[in-house]
Amino acid sequence: MGITKTEIFTDQQNQIAIFAKAFGHPARVAILQHLFKINSCICGDLVEEIGLAQPTISQHLKELKNLGLIKGNIEGTSICYCIDKDNWTNMKEVMLQFLDQDISKENCC
């Protein structure tokens, strides 16, 4: 596999790509929607809610946690996950700035 060469891109470009990765799989979108709906969650609840196997859910939770959009706390033998509000707010600001760019009124083609 080739090197991604992230160092040739700006911090903002890399950050947008990282955030976009969170939405790159429908299971991660479903997990985020469920966490917003109930405001916290234990992984077992997600297996029932999303309908995927425990290892698959755990893999997506790990990815979302690595991206900084969720955080987890150990409660007994379970991990309780929730949206990381500060990082979510930051992600929204970065993505809105990117998505709010206007297309020129002139046709390019």
SETIDO-713366 format. One record per residue: residue in three letters; x, y, z of N, C-alpha, C, O in turn. Coordinates in steps of 0.02 Angstrom, whole numbers, padded with zeros to 5 digits, always signed. Atoms other than C-alpha are relative to their C-alpha. Example, Ala and Ser with C-alpha at 12.3 -4.5 7.8 and 13.67 -1.06 7.14 Angstrom:
// SETIDO-713366
ALA+00045-00059+00000+00615-00225+00390+00045+00060+00000+00097+00059+00033;SER-00042-00059-00003+00684-00053+00357-00039+00055+00037-00014+00110+00045;
// end
This chain:
// SETIDO-713366
MET+00042-00059+00000+00000+00000+00000+00045+00062+00000+00097+00063+00033;GLY-00039-00060+00006+00064+00173-00042-00004+00044+00062-00048+00037+00104;ILE-00002-00049-00054+00110+00311+00078-00051+00055-00014-00058+00076-00072;THR+00052-00050+00011-00029+00439+00103+00028+00070-00008-00006+00113-00036;LYS-00033-00065+00006+00092+00586+00112-00042+00057+00030-00048+00110+00001;THR+00041-00051-00032-00019+00681+00232+00038+00064+00015+00008+00117+00022;GLU-00040-00060-00015+00125+00800+00266-00001+00052-00056+00017+00109-00044;ILE+00002-00049+00054+00101+00882+00096-00065+00040+00000-00073+00087-00039;PHE+00064-00034-00004-00075+00938+00144-00002+00044+00062+00035+00033+00110;THR+00006-00045-00058-00127+01076+00263-00031-00038+00059-00063-00090+00051;ASP+00032+00029-00060-00181+01038+00441-00075-00004-00009-00107-00053+00011;GLN+00073-00001+00010-00358+01087+00393-00021-00055-00049-00071-00088-00037;GLN+00017+00052+00048-00360+00970+00243+00003-00069+00033-00040-00111+00022;ASN-00006+00064-00036-00299+00826+00351-00056-00009+00050-00083-00063+00058;GLN+00053+00003-00050-00425+00868+00486-00068-00015-00032-00106-00055-00006;ILE+00063+00012+00035-00570+00872+00362-00003-00074-00022-00055-00106-00015;ALA-00002+00069+00022-00516+00703+00292-00011-00048+00059-00045-00098+00052;ILE+00010+00042-00060-00508+00629+00468-00073+00001+00022-00101-00052+00037;PHE+00070-00005-00020-00681+00694+00512-00045-00036-00050-00092-00070-00031;ALA+00041+00032+00052-00752+00634+00346+00003-00076+00007-00046-00110-00010;LYS-00006+00073-00009-00688+00459+00387-00053-00026+00048-00077-00082+00041;ALA+00051+00020-00048-00811+00454+00532-00067-00014-00035-00105-00057-00013;PHE+00063+00008+00036-00954+00467+00407+00007-00046-00060-00039-00053-00100;GLY-00014+00043+00057-00874+00346+00284-00031-00069+00004-00024-00108-00043;HIS+00032+00065-00006-00970+00196+00348-00068+00010+00034-00072+00044+00085;PRO+00066-00011-00029-01157+00187+00383-00007-00025+00072-00049+00000+00109;ALA+00003+00024-00070-01127+00089+00544+00023+00055+00048-00006+00063+00101;ARG-00023-00054-00044-01029+00235+00617-00051+00056+00003-00060+00086+00056;VAL+00053-00050-00001-01166+00355+00565-00057-00022+00045-00083+00017+00084;ALA+00054+00026-00042-01296+00243+00648+00020+00002+00074-00022+00018+00116;ILE-00024-00003-00069-01190+00232+00806-00004+00071+00026-00030+00082+00081;LEU+00003-00070-00022-01173+00421+00815-00072+00023+00010-00087+00057+00059;GLN+00070-00019-00007-01360+00445+00786-00030-00030+00064-00068+00004+00099;HIS+00027+00033-00060-01400+00320+00924+00027+00033+00063-00010+00044+00111;LEU-00029-00033-00058-01280+00403+01045-00032+00068+00012-00042+00088+00070;PHE+00034-00064-00008-01361+00572+01011-00070-00011+00028-00093+00028+00070;LYS+00070+00012-00020-01534+00497+01035-00005-00015+00075-00051+00009+00108;ILE+00006+00019-00070-01499+00422+01206+00050+00034+00046+00045+00027+00107;ASN-00049-00040-00036-01352+00533+01260+00053-00040+00036+00099-00010+00064;SER-00054+00045-00023-01249+00383+01321-00021-00070-00017-00079-00083-00033;CYS+00017+00067+00023-01240+00200+01283+00051-00050+00025+00110-00034+00032;ILE-00045+00055-00015-01166+00035+01337+00004-00042-00064-00046-00052-00098;CYS-00012+00034+00063-01091-00065+01194-00051-00054-00016-00071-00061-00074;GLY+00049+00052+00012-01212-00210+01215-00065+00027-00028-00096-00005-00071;ASP+00060-00031+00027-01357-00093+01182+00008+00015-00074-00040+00010-00112;LEU-00012-00015+00070-01277-00044+01018-00006-00062-00044-00031-00058-00100;VAL+00006+00061+00038-01267-00224+00961-00073-00014-00016-00090-00031-00073;GLU+00072+00011+00011-01455-00241+00983-00029+00055-00045-00069+00039-00089;GLU+00027-00056+00038-01491-00068+00910+00022-00001-00073-00019+00008-00118;ILE-00028-00004+00067-01377-00075+00757-00009-00065-00038-00020-00065-00099;GLY+00010+00064+00032-01392-00261+00721+00063-00031-00029+00059-00076-00071;LEU-00063+00029+00022-01208-00297+00691+00032-00039+00057+00012-00031+00115;ALA-00034+00041-00051-01095-00419+00783+00040+00044+00048+00063+00098+00029;GLN-00038-00037-00051-01008-00363+00943+00069+00021-00024+00087+00079-00014;PRO-00067-00022+00023-00832-00364+00865-00003+00056-00052+00040+00099-00053;THR+00008-00053+00051-00894-00257+00720-00017+00066+00033+00011+00118+00016;ILE+00018-00060-00037-00976-00132+00837+00061+00027+00037+00074+00087+00035;SER-00060-00021-00037-00818-00127+00943+00051+00033-00045+00083+00082-00027;GLN-00048-00028+00048-00712-00093+00790-00021+00071-00020+00020+00116-00024;HIS+00024-00066+00018-00822+00054+00739+00004+00049+00059+00020+00107+00049;LEU-00007-00042-00059-00826+00121+00917+00073+00022+00010+00086+00080+00025;LYS-00071-00016-00005-00636+00112+00922+00019+00054-00050+00056+00100-00034;GLU-00016-00050+00052-00625+00209+00759-00029+00068+00018+00006+00119+00011;LEU+00030-00064-00020-00746+00343+00820+00036+00031+00059+00043+00092+00064;LYS-00038-00025-00057-00649+00357+00982+00068+00026-00022+00090+00079+00002;ASN-00065-00024+00026-00483+00371+00889-00008+00065-00038+00038+00107-00037;LEU+00014-00062+00035-00561+00508+00783-00018+00056+00048-00020+00115+00028;GLY+00015-00050-00052-00607+00597+00945-00072+00021+00004-00088+00068+00040;LEU+00070-00022-00001-00793+00607+00913-00041-00030+00057-00093-00004+00074;ILE+00033+00029-00059-00843+00493+01057+00052-00012+00054+00113-00013+00041;LYS-00044+00019-00056-00771+00453+01227-00034-00055+00038-00095-00062+00036;GLY+00028+00055-00037-00794+00304+01338+00027-00004+00071+00085+00011+00083;ASN-00019+00009-00070-00791+00271+01524-00017-00071+00021-00070-00098+00003;ILE+00011+00068-00024-00775+00101+01607-00049+00004+00058-00038+00041+00107;GLU+00050+00005-00054-00927+00061+01714-00010-00074+00014-00047-00108-00021;GLY+00003+00071-00016-00907-00109+01795+00036-00040-00053+00095-00030-00065;THR-00029+00041+00053-00879-00235+01657-00016+00028-00070+00001-00004-00120;SER+00019-00030+00064-00947-00120+01520+00034+00067-00010+00060+00097+00037;ILE-00024-00067+00016-00890+00036+01433-00059+00041-00024-00095+00021-00070;CYS+00055-00045+00018-01014+00178+01422+00027+00054-00046+00074+00090-00029;TYR-00023-00048+00050-00992+00285+01266-00048+00059-00005-00108+00051+00005;CYS+00040-00059+00014-01053+00461+01230+00037+00045-00049+00097+00036-00060;ILE-00030-00048+00046-01022+00601+01107+00048+00045+00040+00031+00069+00094;ASP-00047-00048-00029-00868+00706+01149-00022+00069-00025-00006+00088-00081;LYS+00032-00063+00021-00957+00875+01145+00050+00051-00027+00035+00085-00076;ASP-00050-00049+00022-00800+00982+01128+00026-00017-00070+00029+00026-00114;ASN-00026+00021+00065-00730+00881+00984-00054+00002-00054-00040+00017-00112;TRP+00055-00003+00047-00901+00869+00902-00011+00072-00024-00021+00084-00083;THR+00008-00071+00017-00918+01059+00908+00055+00023-00046+00043+00057-00095;ASN-00057-00018+00043-00744+01080+00834-00009-00030-00070+00002+00004-00119;MET+00011+00033+00065-00785+00954+00696-00053+00038-00040-00044+00048-00100;LYS+00053-00037+00035-00945+01048+00653+00026+00065-00028+00010+00083-00085;GLU-00027-00064+00023-00852+01213+00640+00045-00009-00061+00040+00028-00109;VAL-00047+00013+00055-00716+01141+00528-00039-00022-00063-00026+00004-00117;MET+00037+00026+00058-00839+01047+00416-00047+00054-00029-00054+00058-00090;LEU+00044-00052+00026-00961+01193+00403+00039+00052-00039+00015+00076-00091;GLN-00042-00047+00037-00821+01310+00351+00017-00029-00069+00016+00007-00119;PHE-00016+00032+00063-00771+01185+00217-00061-00005-00046-00056+00010-00105;LEU+00060+00011+00040-00948+01147+00159-00036+00065-00020-00077+00065-00066;ASP+00034-00063+00013-01002+01330+00160+00035+00040-00055+00017+00098-00066;GLN-00033-00035+00055-00887+01376+00016-00050+00006-00057-00085-00042-00074;ASP+00048-00011+00054-00988+01452-00125+00032-00017-00067+00091-00005-00079;ILE-00022+00015+00069-00975+01393-00304-00012+00064-00040-00063+00098-00033;SER+00005-00060+00043-00945+01532-00429-00063-00005-00042-00083-00059-00063;LYS+00060-00002+00041-01099+01586-00523+00015-00012-00074-00030-00028-00113;GLU-00019+00013+00069-01002+01569-00685+00008-00075-00011+00031-00111+00033;ASN-00011+00070+00017-01004+01402-00772+00073-00012-00016+00105+00028-00051;CYS-00070+00015+00013-00833+01322-00776+00007-00044-00062+00062-00050-00089;CYS-00003+00046+00058-00875+01200-00917-00049+00020-00053-00053-00012-00105;
// end
